[in-house]
Amino acid sequence: MVSYNEKYSQSWALCIGINNYVNASPLDYAVSDAKEIAKILQTTYKFESEKIITLVDEDATRENIFRNYLDFANKTELDDRIIIFFAGHGYTFQGNRGEIGYLLPHDGRTDDFSSLLRWDDLTRNSEIIKAKHMFFILDACFSGLAITRALPRGSMRFLKDMLKRNSRQVIAAGKANQTVSDSGGPVPEHSIFTGHLINGLNGEASGSDNILAANGLMSYVYGKVSKDYRSQQTPHFGFFEGDGDFIFNLEEETEVDKNEHITEDRLFEVPITNGDEIINTELSFLDRTKEYISDNKYRIKLDDLITSELKLLLSQINNKEFPLEESDISEEKIKQRLWKYDNVTLNIRTLSIAISNWGNESQKALQSKIVSRLSDHLTYNGGVRAWIALRWFPLLLQMYNMGIPYLLNDDYESLYRLFNIEVTPFELNNESKIFIRAYGQAVSEINQINVIKIIKEHERHYVPLNEYLFKTLQPLLEDILFLGKSYENYFDRLEILIGLIHADIYGNSQYGRYWGPLGRYAWKYTSRYGENNPFIKLKTEAFDIKDNWAPIKAGFFNSSFARCEKTINEFEDKLKKLNWF
């Protein structure tokens, strides 16, 4: 798996505009569109002039376009970004398996497919181009875009996290059989689509945080073009690969963390365009889950859906797909394995977030099956310690994807049941234990062998596993729950409760020691957070409300404030002795 940095090395662009065609009707402003985009990239976004290739009219032949496009495979590096802008005619052909989209070069003919640029040829060949981010902007109408999804507007993402993920994004001016205006846009001598694109690039598409990303720009242009009274076109856009985001104005946004032991990142928002409706193909599974949750008559269907997805997941996390004997414990192997776990658990995590947030008590109870059955596969007959420890990763994800929605709804009764689900022991021949205890053992094992610290970006973090989870969990929770900047508060609160409840159980057992897994809140305790210290906030809340505090009323701390008070004080003493910072 490829590793990317939190910055761009070089910025490239291929800007194509065709007014005069050999075999098609002329256009008025495609050339000025391409030239203006090239100018904005250079002057506003600091693309170097020699890295911007502009092909207009007779220079924009199929051979020239394709050669310059493929040449990016030879001259770009991993941390580069590329803009591909095309203004001209598009063409759609109905194939045996659906519509196929083509771009018409200067010398193209619609009766000669060999003279056209097939959109699929561009997407497939993007695989050989190393640049982590590519953004295709097509002022042309055609269908056949293989878009997997569009990011919901108003979603928030971590800036540096987006820079570490690859992406291939695209927006096209309109669909097949729509009339695309070549003039009459909001900017003189430009099309409607490119006119709104220019305004977006000039700052109108930036969010309140002033960060301009491709997702925000696409959302802005979609809303403006579809609502423009002169327009008869509806852009379509989204990802066709990856889940990062092309960032335009990066210069002052990637300063190094102030302390190398912690993760600091900035959330930025995809601006909301009121009244827009975008089909998100990934949401179809979520929509089906919501439908089953909406009425108790679907309880059996919901149970069947959980069972089928759980069986599928268990078939995907076997020893063949995640071998325990693999000797290579390199950074790339660890990142690849974590990415695979994240990918194969997507549907089950979507189910859990939705049920935990909107489900009733009986529906939430169905989820105990997920935790119990996922723990069943944890028994092993030997292998490399790192891979054995990471077998817990799907369950660690479940703790957060169920726990955070419970906190969002102040549902401490469900959180209590989650913590107390009986699971298979971590090791053979051990007795079963409750989830919160098993979670603590798994985290302890992962931390002891420093498997996450092998990843370069986490090698000096105080709590590398928690920092990894913090970034990994956010996108899906954000898209479903729309948490915004409150995400970090819920994340911290859950980790504090995990630490305290584990310490309470541990301290009142035969061990007699108030130990619990630490989270990101631990380095915040002794840092510059001051009054915003999340542990102190929770402690103050508990000590003010006492026996009526929601976690106590739900059954935590044996429903006793006195026991809660002792646990918090004992645990806080350990935080004070960390000497982090």
Helices and strands as residue ranges (DSSP letters): E 11-17, H 30-43, G 49-51, E 52-56, G 57-59, H 62-70, H 72-75, E 81-87, E 90-95, E 98-103, G 113-115, E 117-118, H 119-125, G 126-128, E 133-141, E 156-158, H 159-163, E 167-174, H 192-199, I 200-204, H 214-227, E 236-242, E 267-269, H 283-294, G 296-298, H 299-316, H 331-344, H 346-358, H 361-365, H 368-376, H 385-390, H 393-408, H 412-419, E 422-423, E 433-434, H 435-448, G 452-454, G 456-458, H 464-481, G 484-486, H 487-507, H 520-525, G 530-532, H 534-545, G 546-548, H 550-553, G 556-559, H 561-576
